[in-house]
Amino acid sequence: MSLSTEDAKELEDRLVATMVSRVSLAEAINIMHQLALEETKKNVKEMSDEEKEATLEELRKGLEAVSEDESEKTEGEIEE
């Protein structure tokens, strides 16, 4: 017997929900991390040398800005 389109969709939805409900937060984080690693490797491989250098510089500036913001927050907390 073949399922109707509606029943097949419900079956798929319920199976996905069951699989997702069994994944712990740590497992979800590991899955996302692995996907990010794979995507990053693919993107870097496709970048030109100029794009790599520009992106690295931009990321460094962003990290410096975050570090400065954190330092200002810490200093403000100490003064209070």
VENKAMO-V439981 format. One record per backbone hydrogen bond with DSSP energy under -0.5 kcal/mol. CO is the residue of the C=O (numbers start at 0). NH is the residue of the N-H. If there is no record, write none. Layout:
co & nh
CO & NH
CO & NH
//
This chain:
co & nh
3 & 7
4 & 8
5 & 9
6 & 10
7 & 11
8 & 12
9 & 13
10 & 14
11 & 15
12 & 16
13 & 17
14 & 18
15 & 19
16 & 20
17 & 21
18 & 21
19 & 22
21 & 23
23 & 27
24 & 28
25 & 29
26 & 30
27 & 31
28 & 32
29 & 33
30 & 34
31 & 35
32 & 36
33 & 37
34 & 38
35 & 39
36 & 40
37 & 41
38 & 42
39 & 43
40 & 44
41 & 45
42 & 46
43 & 46
47 & 51
48 & 52
49 & 53
50 & 54
51 & 55
52 & 56
53 & 57
54 & 58
55 & 59
56 & 60
57 & 61
58 & 62
59 & 63
60 & 64
61 & 65
62 & 66
63 & 67
64 & 68
65 & 69
66 & 70
67 & 71
68 & 72
69 & 73
70 & 74
71 & 75
72 & 76
73 & 77
74 & 78
75 & 79
//
